[in-house]
Amino acid sequence: MITILVSGASGIVGYGILKCLRTQGYRLIGTTIYSDSPAECFADIVEMVPATENDEYLSVLIELIEKYNVDMIIPGIEADMAFWNRHRKALEDTGTFVLLNTKELIELCLDKWLFYKELKKYDKDYCIESYIKADYGRFKIPFILKPRRGFGAKGVVKVDSKEVFEKYQEQIGKVLMMQEYIGTDSAEYTASAFFDVHSEMKALIMMRRKLSPNGYTEQAEIVDEADIKSIVLELAHIFHPVGPTNFQFRQDNGSWKLLEINPRISSSTSIKGSFGYNESKMAADYFLEGRKIEQPVIKRGRAIRYIEDYIFYDGNNI
């Protein structure tokens, strides 16, 4: 039986991955830093681990891989993706398959300013103008301040006055970058693609989405946009992704703009799985079993996320 370990099993990405894998016949290990979490609802075994930045984290993770003879490990939080990328060789030396995109693409995407500078070299219309120095007159109002490092929409500030700008001015450069404000919240799109080891796209799903205040997809509707597909293929030619890769777009006055690339499985993975796009299963099929990946049939429809209760009863209940 194939054994897969998913980190961050208490979070929306981690348990989303586990939900997509739980009906596929794998033995699932979920790791978490939280003693109270719903991780055990989705994994066969749940293991407590230190926080990623803890000095003991790597050794504990390697011990778990060896203890359970893990075939594949999948990061469920961005901090683990970054850490595993830095320690890729030590993890691969255990014999497990580490589901990571290319080292170069991960490093580039972890700093949005560095990614912007690289994309800017290719003079693409979908590149959003950005700036690294504090200059209130650089862009028309409103514009945004975006964390150079981060995920989702966390930490993004919409600047609509000089007072707001001055509040964050000292952080521009090291922590924040300036960027044009484009499109609207109702014109945001997410596309996820699966690439083989030659960066050839094998599968794609596209959704129009609404973000929650926490930065993850709250509502989504399946779409089919030929222009998005063309841009994804072009970006693949530039950046050479491998495995599950996520692309975020906004539509602005009839044109498409790239918000960012997430070189990993994204927070909407369980939604995508419900529509027939199971990227975690694709990864296991392709990287562990050598199976050919083909475009799945995508069901049409929309999804809404909501809060759900899971009850853990005491054993002495009658």
C-alpha positions in Angstrom: 0.0 0.0 0.0 1.3 3.5 -0.9 1.9 5.7 2.1 1.6 9.5 1.7 2.4 12.1 4.3 0.8 15.5 4.1 2.0 18.3 6.3 -0.2 21.1 7.7 -3.0 18.6 8.0 -5.0 21.0 10.2 -5.1 23.7 7.5 -7.4 24.2 4.5 -4.7 23.1 2.0 -3.5 20.1 4.1 -6.9 18.6 4.8 -8.0 19.5 1.3 -5.2 17.3 0.0 -6.1 14.5 2.4 -9.8 14.7 1.4 -8.8 14.2 -2.2 -6.6 11.2 -1.4 -8.7 9.5 1.3 -10.9 7.5 -1.1 -8.0 6.3 -3.3 -6.7 3.4 -1.2 -3.6 5.1 0.2 -2.4 5.1 3.8 -2.4 8.7 4.8 -0.2 10.3 7.5 -1.1 13.9 8.5 1.3 16.1 10.5 0.2 19.1 12.5 1.5 21.4 15.3 -2.0 21.5 16.9 -3.2 19.0 19.5 -6.8 20.1 18.9 -7.6 19.9 15.2 -9.8 18.0 12.7 -6.8 16.3 11.1 -7.8 12.9 12.3 -11.0 13.1 10.3 -9.0 13.0 7.1 -5.8 11.0 7.9 -5.3 7.4 9.0 -2.5 8.5 11.4 -1.9 12.0 12.8 1.5 13.0 14.2 2.4 16.1 16.1 5.5 17.8 14.9 7.4 20.9 15.9 6.8 24.2 14.0 8.7 24.4 10.7 11.2 26.9 12.0 12.1 24.7 15.0 15.6 23.3 14.9 14.2 19.8 15.5 11.7 19.9 12.7 13.8 18.3 10.0 15.0 15.4 12.1 11.4 14.7 13.3 10.1 14.7 9.8 12.8 12.3 8.6 12.1 10.0 11.5 8.4 9.9 10.5 9.3 9.2 6.9 11.4 6.3 8.0 9.0 5.0 10.7 6.1 4.7 8.3 8.1 4.0 5.1 6.5 7.0 3.4 6.4 6.9 -0.4 5.6 10.6 -0.9 5.5 13.7 1.2 3.3 16.7 0.2 3.6 20.1 1.8 0.3 21.6 3.0 1.6 25.0 4.1 3.9 27.4 2.2 6.5 27.4 5.0 7.0 23.7 4.6 7.3 24.1 0.8 10.1 26.7 1.3 11.8 24.6 4.0 11.6 21.3 2.1 13.0 23.1 -0.9 16.1 24.2 1.1 16.5 20.7 2.5 15.4 18.8 -0.6 18.5 16.5 -0.7 18.2 15.4 2.9 14.6 14.5 2.4 15.1 12.7 -0.9 18.0 10.7 0.7 15.3 8.9 2.8 14.0 7.4 -0.4 10.7 9.2 -0.3 9.4 11.3 -3.2 9.2 15.0 -2.3 6.3 16.6 -4.1 7.9 20.0 -4.9 8.1 22.1 -8.0 11.5 23.0 -9.4 13.9 24.5 -6.9 14.3 27.6 -9.1 10.6 28.4 -9.5 9.9 27.9 -5.8 12.7 30.3 -4.9 11.5 32.9 -7.4 7.9 32.7 -6.3 8.7 33.1 -2.6 9.7 36.7 -3.3 7.1 38.5 -5.4 9.5 41.3 -6.3 12.1 38.9 -7.7 9.3 37.1 -9.6 8.1 40.4 -11.0 11.6 41.4 -12.1 12.1 38.1 -13.9 8.7 38.2 -15.7 9.3 41.9 -16.6 12.2 40.8 -18.8 9.8 39.1 -21.2 7.7 42.3 -21.7 4.3 40.5 -21.3 1.0 42.4 -21.3 -0.2 40.4 -18.4 2.6 41.6 -16.1 1.3 44.0 -13.5 3.5 47.1 -13.0 5.2 47.0 -9.6 7.7 49.2 -7.7 10.0 48.7 -4.7 10.6 52.2 -3.5 8.3 54.4 -1.5 6.8 56.8 -4.1 3.3 57.9 -3.4 3.0 59.4 -6.9 4.2 56.3 -8.8 0.7 54.9 -9.5 -2.7 56.4 -9.7 -5.0 56.0 -6.7 -5.9 53.4 -5.6 -2.9 51.1 -5.7 -1.9 48.3 -3.4 0.9 47.4 -1.1 1.7 43.7 -1.3 4.0 41.6 1.0 7.0 40.4 -1.0 6.6 37.1 0.9 3.3 35.7 1.7 0.3 33.8 0.2 -3.3 34.5 -0.5 -4.4 38.0 0.0 -2.9 38.2 3.5 -1.2 41.5 4.3 -2.4 43.3 1.1 -3.2 47.0 1.7 -5.3 49.0 -0.7 -4.0 52.6 -0.7 -6.6 55.2 -1.3 -5.1 58.1 0.5 -1.7 59.6 1.5 -2.5 58.9 5.1 -2.8 55.1 4.4 0.4 55.2 2.4 2.4 57.0 5.1 1.2 54.4 7.7 3.1 51.7 5.8 5.8 53.7 4.0 8.7 52.5 6.1 7.9 48.9 5.2 8.1 49.4 1.4 11.2 47.8 0.0 12.1 45.1 2.6 8.6 43.9 3.4 6.2 45.4 1.0 6.1 46.3 -2.7 3.9 48.7 -4.6 1.7 47.5 -7.3 -1.0 48.9 -9.7 -4.5 48.1 -8.6 -6.2 46.3 -11.4 -9.6 44.8 -12.0 -12.1 44.1 -9.3 -12.7 41.4 -6.7 -15.4 39.9 -8.8 -13.1 39.4 -11.8 -10.5 37.1 -10.1 -9.7 33.7 -11.6 -7.6 30.8 -10.5 -6.1 28.2 -12.9 -4.4 25.0 -11.8 -2.3 22.9 -14.1 -0.3 19.7 -13.9 3.0 19.5 -15.7 5.2 16.5 -16.4 9.0 16.4 -15.9 9.5 18.2 -19.2 7.1 21.0 -18.2 4.5 19.9 -20.7 1.0 20.7 -19.5 -1.1 17.5 -19.1 -4.2 18.8 -17.3 -5.9 22.1 -16.5 -8.8 23.5 -14.6 -10.0 27.1 -14.4 -12.4 28.8 -12.0 -13.7 32.2 -11.4 -13.5 32.8 -7.7 -14.4 35.0 -4.7 -11.8 35.2 -1.9 -12.6 35.0 1.8 -11.1 37.7 4.1 -8.5 35.1 5.0 -7.2 34.9 1.4 -8.5 31.5 0.4 -11.2 30.6 -2.2 -14.7 31.0 -0.7 -16.8 30.7 -3.8 -15.9 29.3 -7.2 -17.4 28.6 -10.6 -15.9 26.5 -13.3 -15.0 28.4 -16.5 -13.3 27.7 -19.7 -11.2 30.7 -20.9 -9.0 30.1 -24.0 -6.9 33.2 -23.2 -6.0 31.9 -19.7 -4.9 28.6 -21.2 -2.7 30.4 -23.7 -1.0 32.4 -21.0 -0.5 29.4 -18.8 1.2 27.6 -21.6 3.4 30.7 -22.3 4.3 30.9 -18.6 5.2 27.3 -18.6 7.6 27.9 -21.5 9.3 30.7 -19.5 9.4 29.2 -16.0 9.4 25.4 -16.6 7.1 24.2 -13.8 6.9 20.5 -12.8 3.9 18.9 -11.0 0.9 20.8 -9.6 1.1 24.6 -10.2 -1.4 27.3 -9.6 -1.9 30.6 -11.5 -3.9 33.6 -10.2 -5.4 36.1 -12.6 -7.6 39.2 -12.7 -9.5 40.5 -15.7 -9.0 44.2 -16.3 -10.8 46.1 -19.0 -10.9 43.1 -21.2 -7.3 42.0 -20.7 -5.8 39.4 -18.4 -3.3 40.2 -15.7 -1.2 37.7 -13.7 -1.4 38.2 -10.0 1.1 35.4 -9.1 2.2 31.9 -9.6 1.9 29.5 -6.6 4.3 26.6 -7.4 2.3 24.1 -5.3 -1.2 22.7 -4.6 -3.5 25.6 -3.7 -6.2 26.1 -1.1 -9.0 25.3 -3.6 -7.7 21.8 -4.2 -10.7 20.0 -2.5 -13.1 22.1 -4.7 -11.2 21.2 -7.8 -11.3 17.5 -6.7 -15.1 17.7 -6.5 -15.2 18.8 -10.1 -13.0 16.0 -11.3 -9.6 17.5 -11.1 -7.7 15.6 -8.4 -4.2 17.0 -8.6 -2.9 15.0 -5.5 -4.0 11.7 -7.1 -2.4 12.8 -10.4 0.9 13.4 -8.5 0.8 9.9 -6.9 -0.1 8.3 -10.3 2.6 10.1 -12.2 5.5 10.3 -9.8 5.0 7.1 -7.9 3.4 4.7 -10.4 4.6 6.1 -13.7 1.1 6.5 -15.1 0.3 8.8 -18.0 -1.7 11.9 -17.0 -4.5 13.0 -19.3 -6.9 15.9 -19.1 -9.8 14.8 -16.8 -13.4 15.6 -17.6 -14.3 18.7 -15.7 -17.8 18.8 -14.3 -19.5 22.2 -14.7 -20.9 24.0 -11.7 -20.1 26.2 -8.7 -18.9 25.7 -5.2 -19.5 27.6 -1.9 -17.5 27.0 1.2 -19.2 27.0 4.6 -18.4 26.3 8.3 -19.0 22.8 9.3 -19.0 21.0 12.7 -17.2 17.8 13.5 -18.0 16.3 16.8 -15.7 14.1 18.9 -17.7 12.2 21.4 -16.3 10.9 24.7 -15.9 7.1 24.9 -18.2 6.8 27.9 -21.3 8.0 26.0 -24.2 5.5 25.9 
